[in-house]
Amino acid sequence: MARAAGQVPPESTQQALGYPSLFILVVLGSLVPVVPTGALVSTAAVVAFHQTAWFSLLLVFAVGAFAAFLGDIGLYWLGQRGVRSRNGSRWLAALRDRAAPDRLEQARRKLDEHGVPVLILSRLVPAGRIPVMLACLLGGMPLRTFVRGDVPACLAWAGAYGLIGILGGSLFPEPWQGVVAAVALTLLISGGPAVWRRMRGRSRDETAEQAPR
């Protein structure tokens, strides 16, 4: 029994379970932005890197990008319903709660200046997706226009986090080591800027308190 527990499932079993799980989790993570979807794609890329099937990495890229796209479109559609509704909706309220006022105002300015290309960058910038999506909603951007910007955004996002997974898989001989490295790097990329902003905010507050009046 111990020997059976230590065995790694065959590639066919990993693929049969892994790709549907990746798809479902990325869609859910896009709809409810608490799941680290970038870490999921990087982890799947590490596992695919150590498999013998040459198309494994392509499947991770395709599944991750398509799932992210469906999640984004679903969330934007739900947000549009909230904008059109007289009483709003819990989805729109959730987006407002997750977008700091200064980040929302910055996203609005960038959308006014650069338009749809800002959507592509928002997927690559940590914590940039929700403020830009909310700015698009409040600015009345049609769903078709949002789709045109979100397609390349999701492709670039899946490619970037897939490359992180490939890097982790190439640096370590064991898949689990690459998974740990990829998850740590993605969490650092996604959470580092937020921690830095909080530290800067506290520093400014302390400086303001110490300033003579």
Sequence and secondary structure as in RCSB ss.txt:
>XXXX:A:sequence
MARAAGQVPPESTQQALGYPSLFILVVLGSLVPVVPTGALVSTAAVVAFHQTAWFSLLLVFAVGAFAAFLGDIGL
YWLGQRGVRSRNGSRWLAALRDRAAPDRLEQARRKLDEHGVPVLILSRLVPAGRIPVMLACLLGGMPLRTFVRGD
VPACLAWAGAYGLIGILGGSLFPEPWQGVVAAVALTLLISGGPAVWRRMRGRSRDETAEQAPR
>XXXX:A:secstr
 HHHHHS   HHHHHHHHHHHHHHHHHHHHHSTTS HHHHHHHHHHHHHTSS TTHHHHHHHHHHHHHHHHHHHH
HHHHHHHHHSTT  HHHHHHHHHS HHHHHHHHHHHHHH THHHHHHHHSTT HHHHHHHHHHTT  HHHHHHHH
HHHHHHHHHHHHHHHHHHHHH SSHHHHHHHHHHHHHHHHHHHHHHHHHHHHHHHHHHHHS  
